[in-house]
């Protein structure tokens, strides 16, 4: 089902369009060189735009230099290709500050002032690097800070609301419930009761979500029986638990099977695992409002309103799945994951395992994986990726606060990780909202059917068609996948 493709230059028309738009999301995909000035730039360069007939394109600065061009002093393309993007760096520094002390930022204006940019520019930076808005990110930072204080201090709820930056208790309660599906009191009581019940949205698509969670018939980590999702959740390198989540009309009732001694931090991890898996971290309302404005796009959601995308809480699990799924059918990928889990996963019960850790896979050899049905290259890619994580060449654990552009760039630097894999992990684990797994055969088949095309769209056409859904292309991709195999 999945087809990884090698990086290559986009089409000439596509490059011209993104150059004229100063589109930073295309930085790293091509270099623009201007014949009349002898200067080469990033696609995002804000200098006066040249006429398209005076431009030629290159894959990287070395190629442009080889043709006699010199680097632009405004957009500094050489810095970018050395791994330093000034705007990415500025945005990541701001996010670090907001997440560390959300109450220090009264509003978006305060964020913009700290970054030293106007509010319009801040919105642009947040869209490009984090696929969100400044207000949404500030709200997320406040709720996350509140979650930590609820579990680890004895402060009153109103004191916590004030400490993280809310000016009223009612606003705090309303936003906390929207983000966590629990009241602050219910969240605080999780370690005491050992269970929690999430309030589901009115239009929650339980049938589709349970279908997604139970789609792998040989999974050793996740299984759905009627209305109940069983899922193993790793808490650290040594331990984990089996969760039982039963979906009713209004609730997701979560309990732990054979509950060991757990810390408050463990319950925070379990809660995050469940709301990510149930797709409760991505609200589809803005996407649906965006699509509803276009008669041509509206049919995409007419039979699937309320659809959400389940996420994989552990990014290493998502990365392993993406590598296993490259260039083979889903059925074969399911079998490979089952055999890998049996080999180096951690058995919890007779039927369930914890997924393998990077350490466990890093210690494997290619020869151990070949009898399981792995190709030589797939085995090598999987082991190399695990070893890069263990040695922190790929600092996966730190990516939680990093930009989509940085994560994608560092993933692509690994052998065996192409654009499809990087985009898949960005959207299915980190939850970035504007990703397109270009090269996915399911996506191109569904686009062909939806837009009634005579042939499957190529890379350039795929991006052009998906542009209509931006900045919600991740959820649009998920909708298109579901149309291919409606449940």
C-alpha positions in Angstrom: 0.0 0.0 0.0 2.8 2.4 0.9 5.3 3.6 -1.7 8.3 5.6 -0.5 9.8 7.9 -3.1 13.2 9.5 -3.4 13.5 13.2 -2.9 13.5 15.1 -6.2 12.9 18.6 -7.5 9.2 19.6 -7.7 7.9 20.5 -11.1 9.0 23.9 -12.6 5.5 25.4 -12.2 5.3 24.2 -8.6 8.6 25.8 -7.8 7.7 29.1 -9.4 4.4 29.2 -7.5 6.0 28.6 -4.1 8.9 31.0 -4.8 6.3 33.8 -5.6 4.5 32.9 -2.3 7.7 33.0 -0.3 6.6 29.6 1.0 9.0 28.6 3.8 7.6 25.0 3.9 9.5 24.5 0.6 12.8 25.5 2.1 15.2 22.6 1.6 13.2 21.3 -1.4 14.9 23.6 -4.0 17.1 26.6 -4.4 16.0 29.6 -6.5 18.8 31.3 -8.6 18.3 34.7 -10.3 20.1 35.0 -13.6 20.0 38.9 -13.6 21.6 39.3 -10.1 23.7 36.1 -9.9 22.2 35.4 -6.4 20.6 32.2 -5.1 17.9 32.2 -2.4 15.5 30.0 -0.3 11.9 29.7 -1.5 10.9 31.8 1.5 13.1 34.8 0.6 11.3 38.1 1.1 13.4 40.0 -1.3 11.7 41.5 -4.4 10.6 38.6 -6.6 12.3 38.1 -10.0 10.4 37.4 -13.2 10.0 33.6 -13.6 11.8 33.7 -16.9 14.9 35.0 -15.1 15.0 32.1 -12.6 16.5 28.7 -12.6 16.3 26.1 -9.9 18.8 23.8 -8.2 18.6 21.0 -5.7 21.0 22.6 -3.2 23.5 25.5 -2.7 26.5 23.5 -4.0 24.8 23.1 -7.3 23.9 26.8 -7.5 27.5 27.7 -6.6 28.8 25.4 -9.2 26.8 27.3 -11.8 28.4 30.6 -10.7 25.8 32.0 -8.2 26.5 33.5 -4.8 24.3 33.2 -1.6 21.6 35.8 -0.7 22.6 37.9 2.4 18.9 38.3 3.3 17.6 34.8 3.5 21.0 33.1 4.1 20.4 29.8 2.3 23.8 28.4 3.3 22.8 28.8 7.0 19.6 26.9 6.3 21.5 24.0 4.6 23.9 23.9 7.6 20.9 23.2 9.7 20.3 26.7 11.0 17.1 28.4 10.0 16.9 31.8 11.8 13.1 31.9 11.8 12.8 28.3 12.9 15.2 29.0 15.7 13.3 32.2 16.7 10.0 30.3 16.8 11.4 27.3 18.7 12.9 29.7 21.3 9.5 31.4 21.7 7.7 28.0 22.2 10.3 26.9 24.8 9.6 30.1 26.7 5.8 29.7 26.4 5.8 26.1 27.5 8.1 26.9 30.4 6.1 29.8 31.8 2.8 30.2 30.0 1.5 32.7 32.6 4.2 35.1 31.5 2.3 35.6 28.2 -1.0 37.4 28.7 -2.0 37.0 25.1 -0.8 36.7 21.5 0.4 40.3 21.5 2.8 39.4 24.4 4.1 36.4 22.4 4.8 38.6 19.4 6.6 41.2 21.5 8.8 38.6 23.0 9.7 37.3 19.6 10.3 40.8 18.3 7.8 40.4 15.4 4.4 41.7 14.5 1.3 39.6 15.2 0.7 38.8 11.5 4.3 37.5 11.2 3.9 35.5 14.4 0.8 33.8 12.9 2.8 33.0 9.8 5.7 31.5 11.8 3.3 29.4 13.9 1.6 28.1 10.8 4.8 27.2 9.0 6.7 25.7 11.9 4.1 24.3 14.3 0.9 24.0 12.1 -1.1 25.9 14.7 -2.0 29.3 15.8 -0.3 31.3 18.6 -3.5 31.3 20.7 -4.0 27.6 20.4 -0.4 26.9 21.4 -0.6 29.3 24.4 -3.8 27.5 25.5 -2.1 24.1 25.2 0.9 25.3 27.2 -1.4 26.6 30.0 -3.4 23.3 30.2 -0.2 21.2 30.2 1.2 23.3 33.0 -2.0 22.9 34.9 -2.0 19.1 34.5 1.5 18.9 36.1 0.4 21.1 39.0 -2.8 19.1 39.6 -0.9 15.8 39.8 2.2 17.0 41.7 1.1 19.7 44.1 -1.7 20.2 46.6 -2.5 23.7 45.3 -6.2 24.5 45.0 -7.7 24.4 41.5 -8.3 28.2 41.5 -4.7 28.8 42.5 -3.5 26.6 39.7 -5.8 28.3 37.2 -4.3 31.7 38.2 -0.8 30.3 38.2 -0.9 29.1 34.6 -2.5 32.3 33.3 -6.3 32.0 33.3 -8.2 35.1 34.6 -11.3 33.1 35.6 -12.1 29.7 37.1 -14.9 29.2 34.6 -12.6 29.8 31.6 -10.1 27.4 33.1 -12.6 24.6 33.7 -14.1 25.0 30.2 -10.8 24.9 28.4 -9.4 22.1 30.6 -12.3 19.9 29.8 -12.1 20.6 26.1 -8.4 19.6 26.1 -8.4 16.6 28.4 -12.0 15.4 28.4 -11.9 15.5 32.2 -12.6 18.2 34.8 -9.6 19.4 36.8 -10.9 17.4 39.8 -11.3 14.2 37.8 -7.8 14.6 36.4 -6.3 15.1 39.9 -8.1 12.0 41.2 -6.7 9.6 38.6 -3.9 8.2 40.8 -6.4 7.8 43.7 -9.1 6.0 41.8 -6.9 4.1 39.3 -9.3 4.8 36.5 -10.8 7.7 34.6 -13.8 8.3 32.3 -13.4 10.7 29.4 -16.4 12.8 28.3 -16.8 12.2 24.5 -17.9 14.9 22.1 -21.5 14.7 20.9 -20.5 13.8 17.4 -17.7 11.3 18.4 -17.4 8.7 15.6 -16.9 5.7 17.9 -17.5 3.1 15.2 -14.9 4.5 12.9 -12.3 5.0 15.7 -12.8 1.5 17.0 -12.5 0.2 13.5 -9.1 2.0 13.1 -7.8 0.8 16.5 -8.7 -2.8 15.7 -7.7 -2.9 12.1 -4.6 -5.0 12.6 -6.0 -8.6 13.1 -2.7 -10.0 14.4 -1.7 -7.1 16.7 -0.1 -8.0 20.0 -0.4 -4.5 21.4 -3.9 -3.3 20.5 -7.2 -5.2 20.1 -10.8 -4.3 19.9 -13.6 -6.6 21.2 -17.1 -5.1 20.5 -17.0 -1.7 22.2 -13.7 -2.2 24.1 -10.2 -1.2 23.1 -7.4 -3.1 24.8 -4.1 -1.4 24.5 -0.6 -1.8 26.0 1.1 1.4 27.1 4.9 1.5 27.8 5.6 3.7 30.8 9.4 3.5 30.6 12.2 1.2 29.3 11.3 -1.5 31.8 7.5 -1.5 32.5 4.1 -0.8 31.1 0.5 -1.7 31.6 -2.5 -3.1 29.7 -5.4 -0.6 29.4 -9.0 -1.4 28.9 -11.1 1.4 27.3 -14.8 0.8 26.9 -16.7 3.3 24.6 -20.3 4.1 25.5 -22.5 6.8 23.9 -21.0 9.6 26.0 -17.9 8.2 27.7 -14.7 6.4 27.3 -14.3 4.4 30.5 -10.6 3.6 31.1 -9.2 1.1 33.6 -5.9 -0.7 34.1 -5.8 -4.5 33.9 -3.7 -6.0 36.8 -2.7 -2.5 38.0 0.8 -2.3 39.5 2.1 0.5 41.7 2.0 3.6 39.5 3.2 7.2 39.9 1.3 10.4 39.2 3.5 10.8 36.1 2.5 7.3 35.0 -1.2 8.4 35.0 -0.3 11.4 33.0 1.3 9.1 30.4 -1.8 6.8 30.4 -4.2 9.7 30.0 -2.1 11.0 27.0 -2.0 7.5 25.5 -5.7 7.2 25.6 -6.8 10.6 24.3 -4.2 10.4 21.5 -5.4 6.9 20.5 -9.0 7.9 20.5 -8.3 10.9 18.3 -9.4 13.4 21.0 -6.4 15.7 20.6 -7.6 16.8 17.1 -10.8 18.8 16.9 -12.3 18.4 13.4 -14.6 21.5 13.6 -12.3 24.0 11.9 -11.4 21.5 9.1 -15.0 20.8 8.5 -15.8 24.6 8.4 -13.0 25.1 5.9 -14.1 22.3 3.6 -17.8 23.4 3.9 -16.9 26.7 2.2 -16.2 24.9 -1.1 -18.9 22.9 -3.0 -16.2 20.9 -4.7 -14.6 19.8 -1.4 -17.8 19.4 0.7 -18.6 15.8 -0.4 -15.4 14.7 1.4 -17.0 15.1 4.8 -20.7 14.6 4.1 -20.7 11.0 5.2 -17.9 11.4 7.7 -18.7 14.5 9.8 -17.0 14.4 13.2 -14.2 12.0 12.0 -11.0 12.3 14.0 -7.6 10.8 13.4 -6.3 8.4 16.0 -2.7 9.2 16.9 0.2 6.9 18.1 1.3 8.4 21.4 4.8 6.9 21.3 6.7 8.4 18.3 9.1 5.4 18.2 6.1 3.0 17.7 4.9 5.2 14.8 8.4 5.4 13.3 8.8 1.6 13.5 5.4 1.1 11.8 6.2 3.6 9.1 9.5 1.8 8.2 7.8 -1.6 8.3 5.0 -0.3 6.0 7.3 1.0 3.3 6.6 -0.6 -0.1 4.6 -3.6 1.1 1.0 -4.4 1.7 -0.7 -3.7 5.0 -1.2 -7.5 5.6 2.5 -8.1 5.2 3.4 -5.1 7.4 1.0 -6.4 10.1 2.8 -9.8 10.1 6.3 -8.1 10.3 5.2 -6.1 13.3 3.7 -9.1 15.0 7.0 -11.1 14.5 9.2 -8.2 15.6 7.0 -7.7 18.8 7.3 -11.4 19.6 11.0 -11.3 19.1 12.0 -8.2 21.2 8.7 -6.9 22.7 7.9 -7.4 26.4 5.3 -9.9 27.2 2.6 -8.5 29.6 -0.1 -11.2 29.5 -0.7 -14.4 27.5 -2.1 -12.3 24.7 -0.5 -8.9 24.9 3.0 -7.4 24.6 4.6 -4.0 25.1 6.0 -2.7 21.9 9.8 -3.0 21.4 12.0 -0.2 22.7 14.8 1.5 20.7 17.4 -0.3 22.9 15.9 -3.7 22.1 15.9 -3.2 18.4 19.3 -1.5 18.3 20.9 -4.7 19.6 19.5 -6.8 16.8 21.4 -7.9 13.7 20.1 -8.0 10.2 20.6 -11.8 10.3 18.1 -12.1 13.1 15.4 -10.2 11.2 15.7 -11.9 7.8 14.0 -15.1 8.9 11.0 -13.0 10.0 10.4 -11.9 6.5 12.3 -8.6 6.5 14.2 -7.6 3.4 17.9 -6.8 4.0 17.4 -3.1 3.5 14.3 -2.9 5.7 16.1 -4.7 8.5 19.1 -2.4 8.1 16.9 0.8 8.1 15.0 -0.3 11.3 18.2 -1.2 13.2 20.0 2.0 12.1 17.1 4.2 13.2 16.9 2.5 16.6 20.7 2.9 17.0 20.4 6.6 16.0 17.8 7.1 18.8 19.9 5.2 21.4 23.0 7.3 20.6 20.8 10.5 20.4 21.9 11.2 16.8 18.1 11.2 16.4 16.8 12.9 19.6 13.3 11.6 19.3 12.4 12.3 22.9 13.1 16.0 22.5 10.9 16.5 19.5 7.8 17.1 21.5 8.7 20.8 21.7 10.3 21.1 18.3 9.1 22.4 15.0 7.7 20.2 12.2 10.4 21.5 9.9 13.2 20.5 12.2 11.7 17.1 12.9 11.2 16.4 9.2 14.8 17.6 8.3 16.4 15.4 11.0 14.3 12.4 10.1 15.2 12.8 6.4 18.9 12.8 7.3 18.6 9.1 8.3 19.2 6.4 5.6 15.8 4.8 4.8 13.7 7.7 6.0 12.1 9.4 3.0 9.4 12.1 2.6 6.5 9.6 3.1 7.9 8.2 6.3 8.7 11.6 7.7 5.3 13.1 6.9 3.5 10.0 8.2 5.2 10.3 11.6 4.6 14.0 11.8 0.9 13.6 11.3 0.2 10.3 13.0 2.3 10.7 16.1 3.3 14.3 16.6 -0.2 15.5 15.5 0.9 18.2 13.1 -2.2 19.3 11.2 -0.9 20.2 7.7 1.1 17.2 6.5 0.8 15.3 3.2 2.4 11.8 2.9 3.3 12.3 -0.8 3.8 9.0 -2.5 1.1 7.1 -0.5 -0.7 5.0 -3.0 -3.9 5.0 -0.9 -3.9 8.8 -0.9 -3.4 9.1 -4.7 -6.0 6.4 -5.4 -8.6 8.3 -3.3 -7.7 11.6 -4.8 -8.1 10.2 -8.3 -11.6 8.9 -7.3 -12.7 12.0 -5.4 -11.7 14.5 -8.1 -12.6 12.0 -11.0 -9.2 12.2 -12.6 -8.3 10.0 -15.6 -5.1 8.9 -14.0 -3.5 8.8 -10.6 -2.0 12.2 -9.6 1.8 12.5 -9.6 3.7 14.2 -6.8 3.2 17.7 -8.2 -0.5 17.2 -8.8 -1.0 15.6 -5.4 0.4 18.6 -3.7 -1.6 21.0 -5.9 -4.9 19.1 -5.1 -4.1 18.9 -1.4 -3.4 22.6 -1.2 -7.1 23.3 -1.2 -7.3 21.6 2.3 -4.4 23.6 3.8 -3.8 24.2 6.8 -5.7 20.9 7.6 -4.1 18.6 5.1 -3.5 15.8 7.7 -7.1 15.4 8.5 -8.0 15.7 4.8 -5.5 12.8 4.1 -7.2 10.7 6.8 -10.7 11.4 5.3 -9.4 10.4 1.9 -8.0 7.2 3.3 -11.3 6.4 4.9 -13.2 7.0 1.6 -11.0 4.3 0.0 -12.1 1.8 2.6 -15.3 3.1 4.3 -16.1 1.4 7.6 
